[in-house]
Amino acid sequence: MTRSRNSTAVFAVSLCEDLDRILAGISAFLKKDTRVLDEPAPSVNTSNLTDKIVELSVHAWCGTGDAEAVRADLMRQLQIVLHVKEN
């Protein structure tokens, strides 16, 4: 049995952002990254909402040795998604 660990990232997104585009970008990253396990399935959930931001929690199970790298790459992907605007 392979040992696994939940890699979690929580971040705030302005309500001015296109949330569907951001969720699609995160989901695409999670599906493409071979370190992320299919079971349990990765998830992206709204964990908080204020008048200015929505807070998202991303959970991805991966091998124990990959957890920190997966989280770091996820945060990098989020930075890319947030700074690429659709024309």
C-alpha positions as CSV (number, residue, x, y, z in Angstrom):
1,M,0.0,0.0,0.0
2,T,1.4,3.4,-1.0
3,R,1.4,6.0,1.7
4,S,-0.5,9.1,0.8
5,R,-1.0,12.6,2.3
6,N,-3.6,15.3,1.8
7,S,-2.0,18.4,0.3
8,T,-4.2,21.4,1.1
9,A,-4.1,25.0,-0.2
10,V,-6.4,27.7,1.0
11,F,-6.6,31.0,-0.8
12,A,-8.7,34.1,-1.2
13,V,-10.0,35.3,-4.6
14,S,-11.6,38.7,-5.2
15,L,-15.2,38.7,-6.0
16,C,-14.2,40.7,-9.1
17,E,-12.4,37.7,-10.6
18,D,-14.0,35.2,-12.9
19,L,-14.5,32.3,-10.4
20,D,-15.5,29.8,-13.1
21,R,-12.3,30.4,-15.0
22,I,-10.2,30.1,-11.8
23,L,-11.9,26.9,-10.8
24,A,-11.5,25.4,-14.3
25,G,-7.7,26.3,-14.2
26,I,-7.3,24.6,-10.8
27,S,-9.3,21.6,-11.8
28,A,-7.3,21.2,-15.0
29,F,-4.0,21.3,-13.0
30,L,-5.2,18.7,-10.6
31,K,-6.3,16.4,-13.4
32,K,-3.1,16.8,-15.3
33,D,-0.6,16.4,-12.4
34,T,0.3,12.7,-12.3
35,R,1.4,13.1,-8.6
36,V,-2.3,13.8,-7.6
37,L,-4.1,10.5,-6.8
38,D,-7.5,9.7,-8.4
39,E,-8.8,8.3,-5.1
40,P,-9.7,10.0,-3.0
41,A,-10.6,12.5,-5.7
42,P,-9.2,16.0,-5.5
43,S,-11.7,18.7,-4.5
44,V,-12.1,22.5,-4.7
45,N,-14.5,23.9,-2.2
46,T,-15.7,27.3,-1.1
47,S,-14.6,27.6,2.6
48,N,-15.6,31.2,3.3
49,L,-17.3,34.2,1.7
50,T,-17.2,37.8,2.6
51,D,-18.4,41.0,0.8
52,K,-15.0,41.2,-1.0
53,I,-13.6,37.7,-1.4
54,V,-14.4,34.1,-1.7
55,E,-12.0,31.7,0.0
56,L,-11.3,28.4,-1.7
57,S,-9.9,25.2,-0.2
58,V,-8.1,22.8,-2.5
59,H,-7.5,19.2,-1.3
60,A,-5.4,16.8,-3.3
61,W,-4.1,13.4,-2.2
62,C,-0.7,12.5,-3.3
63,G,2.3,10.3,-2.3
64,T,3.8,11.4,1.1
65,G,7.0,12.6,-0.5
66,D,5.1,14.7,-3.1
67,A,2.8,16.7,-0.8
68,E,4.9,19.9,-0.4
69,A,5.8,20.0,-4.1
70,V,2.2,19.5,-5.2
71,R,1.1,22.3,-2.9
72,A,3.9,24.6,-4.2
73,D,3.0,23.8,-7.8
74,L,-0.7,24.4,-7.1
75,M,0.1,27.8,-5.6
76,R,2.2,28.6,-8.7
77,Q,-0.6,27.5,-11.0
78,L,-3.1,29.7,-9.1
79,Q,-0.7,32.7,-9.6
80,I,-0.7,31.9,-13.3
81,V,-4.5,31.5,-13.5
82,L,-5.1,34.8,-11.6
83,H,-2.8,36.8,-13.8
84,V,-4.0,35.5,-17.2
85,K,-7.1,37.4,-18.2
86,E,-9.3,36.3,-21.0
87,N,-9.6,38.7,-23.9
